[in-house]
Amino acid sequence: MELEERVADLERRLAALENAREPHPAPRLGDDDFWALRGFKEQLAGLGAADGGVLFTGAVRLPTGEQYEWQHGALTAGLLDADWQEAAEAFAALGHPVRLRLLREITGGRRTAAELAELDGVGTTGQIYHHLRQLTAAGWLHTTGRGRHEVPPGRVVPLLVALSAARP
């Protein structure tokens, strides 16, 4: 009996620690709980947008403590009629595994080329600068001075949305 009580006590403590790390758990969405979609559909109806639209939004806290809230909506007709080739550069910049790794490291707090060069598997300093230039040209990064790079505030949530959309 003593062992069972100790295991139960450890399980309670572990659960308490896990809950303490996530003070504001993300809402769990079921098939009947699409509150964001319902609100967006109401907005679309008010606009008379019979073809619908898309909405993506997020409230993000990075490991560095930076917080971002962002939302973007677009009507279906505008998206279908747009020149999709304009998105090629942004998608191409994300299409390289080293660039994705650099973005992940930068959002995690490694902000200079010197810090990034310490990582295994990202190439030489020259190659890192090449990738940083590609990401900057596509708008996924900007330089904040003294060789520091960051994902612009308006691109943090879209980056995470793109990563979410790419998941199987």
C-alpha positions in Angstrom: 0.0 0.0 0.0 2.8 2.4 0.8 4.2 2.2 -2.7 0.8 2.9 -4.3 0.3 5.9 -2.1 3.7 7.3 -3.0 3.1 6.8 -6.7 -0.3 8.5 -6.4 1.3 11.4 -4.5 4.0 11.7 -7.2 1.4 11.7 -10.0 -0.6 14.5 -8.2 2.6 16.6 -7.8 3.6 16.1 -11.4 0.1 17.1 -12.6 0.3 20.2 -10.4 3.7 21.2 -11.9 2.4 20.7 -15.4 -0.6 22.8 -14.7 1.6 25.5 -13.2 3.6 25.8 -16.4 0.5 26.5 -18.4 -1.5 29.2 -16.6 -3.7 29.9 -19.6 -4.2 26.6 -21.4 -5.3 26.9 -25.0 -8.9 26.2 -25.6 -9.7 22.7 -26.7 -11.8 22.7 -29.8 -14.2 20.0 -30.5 -16.3 19.5 -33.6 -19.0 21.7 -32.3 -16.8 24.4 -30.8 -15.6 26.7 -33.6 -16.1 30.0 -31.8 -13.6 31.9 -34.0 -15.1 30.5 -37.2 -18.6 31.4 -36.1 -17.6 35.0 -35.4 -15.7 35.3 -38.7 -18.7 33.9 -40.6 -20.8 36.6 -39.0 -18.3 39.2 -40.1 -18.4 37.8 -43.6 -22.2 37.9 -43.7 -22.1 41.5 -42.6 -19.8 42.3 -45.5 -21.9 40.4 -48.0 -19.0 38.1 -48.8 -20.8 35.1 -50.3 -17.6 33.4 -51.3 -16.3 33.5 -47.7 -12.8 34.2 -46.6 -9.9 33.1 -44.4 -8.8 34.3 -41.0 -5.7 33.5 -39.0 -4.8 34.9 -35.7 -2.6 34.3 -32.7 -1.4 35.4 -29.3 2.2 34.3 -28.9 4.9 34.5 -26.2 8.3 33.5 -27.5 10.9 31.8 -25.3 12.6 35.2 -25.1 9.6 36.7 -23.4 8.4 38.8 -26.3 4.7 38.8 -26.8 2.7 39.3 -30.0 -0.9 39.4 -30.9 -1.9 39.4 -34.5 -4.9 38.8 -36.8 -5.4 38.8 -40.5 -8.5 38.1 -42.6 -8.9 38.1 -46.3 -11.8 37.5 -48.7 -11.8 34.5 -50.9 -12.3 36.4 -54.1 -9.4 38.7 -53.4 -7.1 35.7 -52.7 -8.2 33.8 -55.8 -7.8 36.8 -58.0 -4.4 37.9 -56.7 -1.1 37.2 -58.5 0.1 34.1 -56.6 3.6 34.5 -58.0 4.1 37.4 -55.6 4.2 34.9 -52.8 6.9 32.8 -54.3 9.8 34.6 -52.7 8.4 34.4 -49.2 7.6 30.6 -49.7 11.0 30.0 -51.3 12.8 31.6 -48.4 11.0 29.1 -46.0 11.8 26.2 -48.3 15.3 25.6 -47.1 15.8 23.5 -43.9 18.8 25.7 -42.7 16.7 28.9 -43.1 13.9 27.3 -41.0 16.4 26.3 -38.4 17.8 29.9 -38.3 14.3 31.3 -37.9 13.7 28.9 -35.1 16.9 29.8 -33.4 16.3 33.5 -33.8 12.8 33.3 -32.3 14.4 31.4 -29.5 16.9 34.1 -28.7 20.0 33.6 -30.8 20.1 36.8 -32.7 23.6 37.4 -34.1 25.4 35.6 -36.9 28.1 34.7 -34.4 25.6 33.0 -32.1 24.1 31.2 -35.1 27.5 30.1 -36.4 28.0 28.1 -33.1 25.2 25.8 -34.1 26.0 22.4 -35.8 24.7 21.9 -39.3 24.0 25.5 -40.3 27.1 25.9 -42.5 29.9 28.5 -42.6 29.5 32.1 -41.5 29.3 33.1 -45.2 26.5 30.5 -45.8 24.7 31.8 -42.7 24.9 35.4 -44.0 23.5 34.2 -47.4 20.5 32.6 -45.7 20.0 35.6 -43.5 20.0 37.8 -46.6 17.4 35.5 -48.2 15.1 35.7 -45.2 15.5 39.4 -44.9 14.7 40.0 -48.6 11.6 37.9 -48.2 10.5 39.9 -45.1 10.9 37.1 -42.6 13.7 38.9 -40.8 15.0 42.3 -40.3 18.2 43.7 -38.7 17.8 45.5 -35.5 21.4 47.0 -35.4 24.8 45.7 -34.3 24.3 42.6 -36.4 21.2 41.4 -34.5 18.3 39.8 -36.4 14.7 39.3 -35.4 11.5 38.2 -37.0 9.4 41.4 -37.5 6.5 41.5 -35.1 4.0 41.4 -37.9 5.6 38.2 -39.2 5.8 36.1 -36.0 2.2 34.8 -36.1 2.2 34.3 -39.9 5.4 32.3 -39.6 3.8 30.1 -37.0 0.7 29.8 -39.1 2.8 28.7 -42.1 4.5 26.1 -40.0 1.2 24.9 -38.6 -0.3 24.6 -42.1 2.7 22.5 -43.2 2.2 19.9 -40.6 0.7 16.7 -41.7 
